[in-house]
C-alpha cells in the first residue's frame, strides 16, 4: 500500500495486541472508542465492509476519539 498508511480500528479485547503488531507498519495508528462512533453504530445496514468504509470516512474527517494503547504487554 502507498504511504501514508493510516490504520484505525475500534477498541476491543484484542485491540492492544493488534496495535502492538500493526504499529511498525503504519504511519498513523488510531484505536478509537466504539461508543463514540454513532455514524457506524446507528446507520442502516451492518456488515464489515460497510462499517470499515464508514470508519475510514470518520478517520479522514478527524471525527474519531482515540483510546490510549500501551506498547508493553506487562500490566501494572
N, C-alpha and C positions, 0 to 999 in steps of 0.2 A: 504494500500500500504506500501511496505517496505521503510525504510529510507535509504538514504536521499531522501527526496521528493523535487524535483525541479519542479517549475511551471513557465511557460512563456506564454505570450500572447501579441498580438500587441496592441499598443496604439489606443484608440478609445473613443467614447463618454462615455462608461461605465467603462473604464479602472481604474479610481480612485476608484470607488465603488467596483469593483471586487478585486482590490489589497487590499483594507482595509478589505474585508471579507475573503480573502484566506490567508493573511499573517500569521495568527495564526496556520494554518495547514501545512505550507510549510517550509522546511529548507532553501530553496532559492527561492525567487520570483523575476522574472525579467520581467518588462514591456518593450517591445522593439519597436523600431522605424520601422513602416511598410515600409517606403520608402527605408530603407537600406537593406531590405530582398529581394534582386533581385532573389535569388535562388527560393524563394517561389512565387514571383510575375511573373516571366518570364518563368518559366519552364512548359512545356507541359500541361497536364491535371490539371484542377482546381476543387477541391471539398474539403470539410472539413477534411476527413480522410487523404488525401494526403498532404494537407497543414500542418496539425498537425504533421505528421511524419517528414516533411521537417523542420519545426520549431524546433522540438526536436533534429534533427541532427545538426542544426546550434547552438543550445544551448550547446550540448555536445562538439562541436568543438570550442566553445568560440568565435563565429563569430557574436553574436548579440550585437547591441548598445543599452544600457539601456536608458530609458526615466524616469526621476525622477518623483516619485509619492509622494504626501504629505500624512501624516497619518490623518490629520484633514479634516473635511468636511467644515470648515469655510474658506472662501476665503478672502484674504487680499485686 
